Amino acid sequence: MRTAFRHSIRSTLIFFIAILTLCACERRCQQLPEQPFQSVSDTEWRLVRSTARGDEGLDAFNFYILKLDQAMTIEIYYVRNNRRDPEPTYYGSYYVPSEGVIIAELQTAQSSGAQSVQYQFDLSNRLYLYAGGATMEFYPFEGIVKPDNLCTF
């Protein structure tokens, strides 16, 4: 009886240690700021999650950076293996016609004209963009992640 009780306590203790260890192993690449941002142009944004077609290969080392500046220009850079492309993948202009809406006129270096894209957005300590049924989640860009840093966003 006493042995069964000890075995039960030991099994329970091992179970809780395993759960705590698994929870502690998931390291975050960065902490989000506590204060919400006031404007989409307050920082550059790192795309961390997306349901848009073509964004399946996002990870800590391959991602997009979104830059919306106060002069209402937009630039989207691709970072491949921690190297930021020198030229933007997409660029153009944007405006905010109403609260929670961004309209961007985007083009690539190879395109002859701009394409208009309308996004709904939510801004807090991160940025969410919604367009065409896709959701894109952005964190403030704080730099690249070191190659040996096994973390998640």
N, C-alpha and C positions, 0 to 999 in steps of 0.2 A: 504494500500500500504506500509506504513511504517512498520507495523507489519510483513508483508510478507518478506520485506527486512531484518529485524532483524532476523527472523526465518531462512532465507537463510544463513546469516552470521554465526549464531549460529551453524547450521547444518554443514557448511563447517569447522568451527573451531573444532567442536567435531570430525569430520572425520579425520582431520590432527593430532589431539592429539591422537586418537586411533591408527593411522598408526605409529606415532613416538613411542608410548608405546609398540606396538607389536614388532617393530624393536629393541628396546632397551632391551627387555626381553631375547633375545637369547644371553646368555653369553658363551664366549669361554673358554674352560678349560685351554688353554695355547695359548700364542702368538707365532707365528713362528719367528725365528730369521731373521733379515734383511739380514745378510750376508749368502751367500751360503756356504755349506760344500765343502771341497776340496777332501774328501775321504769318502767312505762308512764306513771306520773304525774309523771315527772321534767321533762317539757317539753310544750309544745304540738306537735302533729305536722302536717306539711304533706303532703297526698296528692299524690304526684308521678307515680304510674303505677297503673293499675287495669284489670283485665279485666272489671269489673262492668258490666252493661248500664246505660247512662245516663251513664257517666263518660268518654265519648269526647271531650268538648270540653275536657279538662284541658290547660292549658299554663302558662307561667310567670306569667300574669296572671289566670287563671281556675282556681280550685282550691278544695278543702275544707281546713279546719283542724279537727283532732280534738283535743279537750281532755278528758283523763281526770284528774280531780283526786283528792287523797288522801281527800276526803270521799265518794268513790265516786259522784260525779256525772259525767255525760258530756254534752258539748255539741259539736255539729258545725256549724261556720259555713261559709257559702259566700262566697268572695271572687270578685267579678265586676269585671273591668277594674281590678284593684288596690284595690277598695273592699270592705271586709269588711262584710257585712250586720250591722246592729246587733243583731238577734235571731238566735238559733241556728236553723238549718234543722231540726235534730233535737236533742232533749235528753232527759234521763232519768237513770237510775241504772245502775250496773254492779257486778258482783262477779266475783272470780276464784276459782272453786270448786276448781280444781286448776292445777298448773303448765302454762302454755301455753294456757289457756282463759279467755276472757272471755265472760260472759253479760251482754248489755245489754238493758235495757228502754227502748225508744226511742219517742218520739212527736213529732209536729209541733204547731205552734200550732193547726192546723186539725183535728187528730184528736181523737177523744173518749177514746181509750184507748191504752195502750202496747202495742208489739209486741216480743216477745222474740226476740233474735237471738243466736246462739251463734257466736263467732269462735274459731278457733285462732290463736295468735300466736307469732311469733319476734321476740325483742328482742335487738338488739346495738347498733351505732351508728346503726341505723335500726329501724323497726318494720314488720313484715309482718303483715297480717291476712288470714285465709282464711275464707271463708264461701260456701256454696252454689256451689262450683266456681270462685269468683272469687278473685283475688289482688290485694291492695291494698298498695302500697309507700309508706311514709311516711318523710320526712326530718324532723329537728327543725326546727321553724319558726323562722326567723331574720329574718323581715320580708319585705316585698314586694320585688319586683325592679323596678328602674327601667325605664321604658318603652323607653329606647334601649339597654338591655342585652340584646343578642341572645345568650342563653345557653341551655343545656339542663341538665336535672337528670339 
